[in-house]
């Protein structure tokens, strides 16, 4: 009897101590300390399960074994539920710590903007040259602040700054300190999306080998709803009757788009040629801006059946365009037939160099 009471006392003391440590860590510890709380609760569950098995072996019989088995299952359930609860609390703690760090960073940056504005104002109060220099710095300063607010807060804060100027920054700092300003969730990864503005697709028949070479020029617009990034590369694939036809990226330098223009004082239609500009892969795309540019691809060995009337792609040919961010993550931009895409106008290609079969170099070699 004394052994039983001693065993119960030891069990109660150990379980109470472990549960107390776990609850204390959850209440006062940091997110990194929550693993200790999780370990305490798991040890309580397994320790209790071991005690139940011990009692069942010594004092149980076939009539009570199902009850002991149910008790062990309850201990295992406690381990699973306690672990999940601690994980959820840890995620909440981490989110709160990140929010606190973000708030401190934003407040520091807003204070720096306020000090910078004061320095620019002192420059502008001087002579004419100083006023012109101050005006130029203020223009750059406002653009920098608007970009920061759009990136870390919302477009509403950008509008407030545009209306009230530096006074809006004071208001935002006060709201952050008072807890009245709710920060948007921070996007840790880029989320690129966009559209094909227009296309020109040309198919060239290789009569000897009986297949088509396809050349695609696309104007694309790319946006980002996530973390700032740049495009590292593009990939275009064609799909026809279950077969994939990959493309090869080509330059757009030397190509021009010719589009009709008409003005009120011009009696006839005129055509304006503009050079194609390669999509800017070296420029950052954020949630406050977007990028537009041209892409050029070539796809070879398309079967004759993939080309329809007037040498247009068959309506069942699928185009799949993907953009890859600076971490080489793929983002689907377009996946559909080319039928719904608008034309770009007339694309003028570079003039090919003439080839002479009777050149002096060839004659010397003969």
C-alpha positions as CSV (number, residue, x, y, z in Angstrom):
1,X,0.0,0.0,0.0
2,X,2.8,2.3,0.9
3,X,4.5,1.7,-2.5
4,X,1.2,2.6,-4.3
5,X,0.9,5.8,-2.4
6,X,4.5,6.7,-3.1
7,X,4.1,5.9,-6.8
8,X,1.0,8.1,-7.0
9,X,2.8,10.9,-5.2
10,X,5.7,10.8,-7.6
11,X,3.5,10.7,-10.6
12,X,1.4,13.6,-9.4
13,X,4.5,15.7,-8.6
14,X,6.2,15.0,-12.0
15,X,3.0,15.7,-14.0
16,X,2.2,18.9,-12.1
17,X,5.8,20.1,-12.5
18,X,5.9,19.4,-16.3
19,X,2.4,21.0,-16.9
20,X,3.4,24.0,-14.8
21,X,6.6,24.5,-16.8
22,X,4.7,24.1,-20.1
23,X,2.0,26.6,-19.1
24,X,4.7,29.1,-17.8
25,X,6.6,28.9,-21.0
26,X,3.5,29.5,-23.1
27,X,2.6,32.5,-21.0
28,X,6.1,34.2,-20.6
29,X,8.5,32.6,-23.1
30,X,9.5,33.6,-26.6
31,X,8.6,31.7,-29.7
32,X,11.9,29.7,-29.6
33,X,11.1,28.5,-26.0
34,X,7.8,26.9,-27.1
35,X,9.6,23.7,-28.0
36,X,10.2,23.2,-24.3
37,X,6.5,23.5,-23.6
38,X,5.7,21.1,-26.3
39,X,8.2,18.6,-24.9
40,X,6.8,18.9,-21.4
41,X,3.2,18.1,-22.6
42,X,4.4,15.2,-24.8
43,X,6.4,13.7,-21.8
44,X,3.3,14.0,-19.6
45,X,1.2,12.1,-22.2
46,X,3.8,9.3,-22.7
47,X,4.6,9.1,-18.9
48,X,0.9,8.8,-18.1
49,X,0.5,6.1,-20.9
50,X,3.4,4.2,-19.4
51,X,1.8,4.3,-15.9
52,X,-1.5,3.0,-17.3
53,X,0.3,0.1,-19.1
54,X,2.2,-0.7,-15.8
55,X,-1.1,-0.8,-13.8
56,X,-2.8,-2.8,-16.5
57,X,0.0,-5.5,-16.5
58,X,0.0,-5.8,-12.7
59,X,-3.6,-5.4,-11.7
60,X,-5.7,-5.8,-14.9
61,X,-7.6,-8.7,-16.4
62,X,-9.4,-9.4,-19.6
63,X,-12.4,-7.5,-18.4
64,X,-10.5,-4.3,-17.7
65,X,-8.0,-4.4,-20.6
66,X,-10.3,-2.5,-22.9
67,X,-10.6,0.3,-20.4
68,X,-6.8,0.5,-20.0
69,X,-6.5,0.5,-23.8
70,X,-8.9,3.4,-24.0
71,X,-6.9,5.3,-21.4
72,X,-3.7,4.8,-23.4
73,X,-5.4,6.0,-26.5
74,X,-6.5,9.1,-24.5
75,X,-2.9,9.7,-23.5
76,X,-1.8,9.6,-27.1
77,X,-4.6,11.9,-28.2
78,X,-3.5,14.3,-25.5
79,X,0.0,14.3,-26.9
80,X,-1.3,15.1,-30.4
81,X,-3.7,17.8,-29.3
82,X,-1.2,19.4,-27.0
83,X,1.5,19.5,-29.7
84,X,-0.9,21.1,-32.2
85,X,-2.0,23.6,-29.6
86,X,1.6,24.6,-28.9
87,X,2.4,24.9,-32.6
88,X,-0.6,27.2,-33.1
89,X,0.5,29.4,-30.2
90,X,4.0,29.5,-31.5
91,X,2.8,30.6,-34.9
92,X,0.7,33.4,-33.3
93,X,3.8,34.4,-31.2
94,X,6.0,34.5,-34.2
95,X,3.5,36.6,-36.2
96,X,3.2,39.0,-33.2
97,X,7.0,39.3,-33.0
98,X,7.3,39.9,-36.8
99,X,4.5,42.5,-36.6
100,X,6.4,44.3,-33.7
101,X,9.6,44.3,-35.8
102,X,7.8,45.6,-38.8
103,X,6.1,48.3,-36.8
104,X,9.5,49.4,-35.3
105,X,11.1,49.4,-38.8
106,X,8.3,51.4,-40.4
107,X,8.3,54.0,-37.5
108,X,12.0,54.5,-37.8
109,X,11.8,55.0,-41.6
110,X,8.9,57.4,-41.3
111,X,10.9,59.4,-38.7
112,X,13.8,59.5,-41.1
113,X,11.5,60.8,-43.8
114,X,10.3,63.6,-41.5
115,X,13.9,64.6,-40.7
116,X,14.8,64.5,-44.4
117,X,11.9,66.7,-45.3
118,X,13.0,69.3,-42.7
119,X,16.5,69.4,-44.2
120,X,15.1,69.9,-47.7
121,X,12.9,72.7,-46.4
122,X,15.9,74.5,-45.0
123,X,17.7,74.2,-48.4
124,X,14.6,75.7,-50.2
125,X,14.5,78.7,-47.9
126,X,17.9,80.0,-49.3
127,X,18.7,81.8,-52.6
128,X,17.2,81.0,-55.9
129,X,19.7,78.3,-56.7
130,X,19.0,76.7,-53.3
131,X,15.2,76.9,-54.0
132,X,15.6,75.1,-57.4
133,X,17.8,72.4,-55.8
134,X,15.3,72.0,-52.9
135,X,12.5,71.7,-55.4
136,X,14.3,68.9,-57.2
137,X,15.1,67.1,-54.0
138,X,11.6,67.4,-52.8
139,X,10.3,65.9,-56.0
140,X,12.6,62.9,-55.6
141,X,11.7,62.7,-51.8
142,X,8.0,62.5,-52.4
143,X,8.5,59.7,-55.0
144,X,10.6,57.7,-52.5
145,X,8.1,58.1,-49.7
146,X,5.2,57.1,-51.9
147,X,7.1,54.0,-53.0
148,X,7.8,53.0,-49.4
149,X,4.2,53.5,-48.3
150,X,2.9,51.5,-51.2
151,X,5.4,48.7,-50.5
152,X,4.9,48.4,-46.7
153,X,1.4,49.9,-46.1
154,X,-1.5,50.5,-48.6
155,X,-2.5,52.7,-51.4
156,X,-4.7,54.6,-49.0
157,X,-1.6,55.7,-47.1
158,X,-0.1,56.9,-50.3
159,X,-3.2,59.0,-51.0
160,X,-3.0,60.5,-47.5
161,X,0.6,61.5,-48.0
162,X,-0.2,63.0,-51.4
163,X,-3.0,65.1,-49.7
164,X,-1.4,66.1,-46.4
165,X,2.3,65.8,-47.0
166,X,4.6,65.2,-44.1
167,X,1.7,65.7,-41.6
168,X,0.3,62.4,-42.8
169,X,3.6,60.7,-41.7
170,X,3.1,62.1,-38.2
171,X,-0.4,60.7,-38.1
172,X,0.8,57.3,-39.2
173,X,3.5,57.1,-36.6
174,X,0.9,58.0,-33.9
175,X,-1.5,55.3,-35.2
176,X,1.3,52.7,-35.1
177,X,2.3,53.6,-31.6
178,X,-1.4,53.5,-30.4
179,X,-2.1,50.2,-32.2
180,X,-4.7,51.8,-34.4
181,X,-3.0,51.1,-37.7
182,X,-3.4,47.6,-39.0
183,X,-0.5,46.5,-41.1
184,X,-1.2,44.5,-44.2
185,X,0.2,41.0,-44.1
186,X,3.7,40.8,-45.3
187,X,4.2,38.9,-48.5
188,X,7.3,36.8,-48.3
189,X,7.3,35.5,-51.9
190,X,6.7,37.1,-55.2
191,X,3.4,36.7,-56.9
192,X,3.8,37.6,-60.5
193,X,0.8,37.8,-62.9
194,X,0.1,39.6,-66.1
195,X,-1.3,39.4,-69.6
196,X,-0.3,39.3,-73.2
197,X,-1.3,42.7,-74.6
198,X,-0.9,41.7,-78.2
199,X,0.8,39.2,-80.5
200,X,2.1,38.6,-83.9
201,X,2.7,35.0,-84.9
202,X,4.3,34.0,-88.2
203,X,4.5,30.5,-89.6
204,X,7.2,29.6,-92.2
205,X,6.8,26.4,-94.2
206,X,9.9,24.2,-94.6
207,X,8.7,22.4,-97.8
208,X,11.7,20.1,-97.9
209,X,11.2,18.6,-94.4
210,X,7.4,19.2,-94.4
211,X,7.1,21.1,-91.1
212,X,6.6,24.7,-90.0
213,X,8.9,27.1,-88.1
214,X,6.8,29.4,-85.9
215,X,8.0,32.9,-84.8
216,X,6.1,34.7,-82.0
217,X,6.4,38.3,-80.9
218,X,4.5,39.2,-77.8
219,X,4.0,42.4,-75.9
220,X,3.4,41.6,-72.2
221,X,2.5,43.4,-69.0
222,X,3.7,42.0,-65.7
223,X,2.4,42.8,-62.2
224,X,3.4,41.6,-58.7
225,X,1.2,41.2,-55.6
226,X,4.0,39.8,-53.4
227,X,7.6,40.6,-52.4
228,X,9.6,42.7,-54.8
229,X,11.4,40.7,-57.5
230,X,12.9,40.8,-61.0
231,X,12.3,38.4,-63.9
232,X,15.2,36.1,-64.4
233,X,13.9,34.4,-67.6
234,X,10.8,33.6,-69.7
235,X,9.6,30.3,-71.0
236,X,7.1,29.7,-73.9
237,X,5.8,26.3,-74.8
238,X,3.3,25.1,-77.4
239,X,1.1,22.1,-77.1
240,X,-0.5,20.4,-80.0
241,X,-2.3,17.0,-79.7
242,X,-0.7,16.2,-76.4
243,X,2.9,17.0,-77.6
244,X,5.0,19.8,-76.1
245,X,7.0,22.0,-78.5
246,X,9.4,24.2,-76.5
247,X,10.6,27.6,-77.8
248,X,13.9,29.4,-78.1
249,X,14.2,33.0,-76.9
250,X,15.2,35.5,-79.6
251,X,16.2,39.2,-79.4
252,X,13.8,42.0,-80.4
253,X,16.5,44.5,-81.3
254,X,16.1,45.9,-84.8
255,X,12.3,45.2,-84.9
256,X,9.7,47.9,-85.3
257,X,6.0,48.0,-84.8
258,X,4.1,50.1,-87.3
259,X,0.7,51.3,-86.2
260,X,-1.8,53.7,-87.8
261,X,-2.1,57.2,-86.3
262,X,-4.6,59.9,-87.2
263,X,-4.8,63.5,-85.9
264,X,-7.6,66.1,-86.2
265,X,-5.5,68.3,-88.5
266,X,-4.4,65.4,-90.7
267,X,-6.7,64.5,-93.6
268,X,-5.3,61.0,-94.1
269,X,-4.2,58.1,-92.1
270,X,-0.5,58.0,-91.2
271,X,1.7,55.2,-89.9
272,X,4.1,55.5,-87.0
273,X,7.0,53.1,-86.5
274,X,8.3,52.5,-83.0
275,X,11.2,50.2,-82.1
276,X,10.4,47.2,-79.9
277,X,11.9,47.3,-76.4
278,X,13.0,44.1,-74.7
279,X,11.2,43.3,-71.5
280,X,13.3,44.8,-68.7
281,X,14.5,41.8,-66.7
282,X,16.9,43.9,-64.6
283,X,14.2,46.2,-63.1
284,X,12.4,45.5,-59.9
285,X,8.7,44.8,-60.0
286,X,6.7,45.6,-56.8
287,X,3.1,45.9,-55.8
288,X,3.3,49.6,-56.6
289,X,4.4,49.3,-60.3
290,X,4.3,47.1,-63.3
291,X,6.5,46.5,-66.3
292,X,5.7,46.3,-70.1
293,X,8.0,44.9,-72.7
294,X,8.4,42.7,-75.8
295,X,9.3,39.1,-76.1
296,X,10.4,37.1,-79.1
297,X,10.3,33.3,-79.4
298,X,10.8,30.7,-82.1
299,X,9.4,27.2,-82.2
300,X,10.6,24.7,-84.7
301,X,9.3,21.5,-86.3
302,X,5.6,22.1,-85.9
303,X,3.6,19.5,-87.9
304,X,1.6,20.7,-90.8
305,X,-1.7,19.9,-89.0
306,X,-0.9,22.5,-86.3
307,X,-1.3,25.3,-88.9
308,X,-4.7,26.3,-90.1
309,X,-6.0,28.6,-92.7
310,X,-4.0,31.6,-93.8
311,X,-1.0,30.0,-92.0
312,X,-2.5,30.9,-88.6
313,X,-2.1,28.5,-85.7
314,X,-4.8,26.0,-85.3
315,X,-7.4,27.0,-82.7
316,X,-6.5,24.0,-80.6
317,X,-2.8,24.9,-80.3
318,X,-2.2,26.0,-76.7
319,X,0.3,28.6,-75.7
320,X,1.8,28.5,-72.2
321,X,3.9,31.5,-71.1
322,X,5.7,31.5,-67.8
323,X,7.8,34.1,-66.1
324,X,10.5,33.2,-63.6
325,X,11.3,35.5,-60.6
326,X,14.7,36.2,-59.2
327,X,14.6,33.0,-57.1
328,X,13.7,31.0,-60.3
329,X,10.1,30.3,-59.2
330,X,7.7,29.9,-62.2
331,X,4.6,32.1,-62.5
332,X,2.0,31.2,-65.1
333,X,1.1,34.3,-67.2
334,X,-1.0,32.8,-70.0
335,X,-2.2,29.3,-71.0
336,X,-4.8,29.3,-73.7
337,X,-5.3,29.4,-77.5
338,X,-3.9,32.3,-79.5
339,X,-7.3,33.0,-80.9
340,X,-8.4,35.4,-78.1
341,X,-5.2,37.6,-78.4
342,X,-5.2,40.9,-80.1
343,X,-2.8,41.7,-82.9
344,X,0.0,44.2,-82.4
345,X,0.0,45.9,-85.8
346,X,2.6,45.4,-88.5
347,X,5.9,44.2,-87.2
348,X,8.8,45.2,-89.4
349,X,11.7,42.8,-89.3
350,X,15.4,43.6,-89.9
351,X,16.5,43.4,-93.5
352,X,18.4,40.3,-94.3
353,X,21.9,40.6,-95.7
354,X,22.0,39.6,-99.4
355,X,23.9,36.4,-100.2
356,X,26.1,36.3,-103.3
357,X,26.9,32.9,-104.9
358,X,29.6,34.4,-107.1
359,X,31.5,36.3,-104.5
360,X,35.3,36.6,-104.9
361,X,36.0,34.6,-101.8
362,X,34.0,31.6,-103.3
363,X,35.8,31.9,-106.6
364,X,39.2,31.8,-104.9
365,X,38.2,28.7,-103.0
366,X,37.1,26.9,-106.2
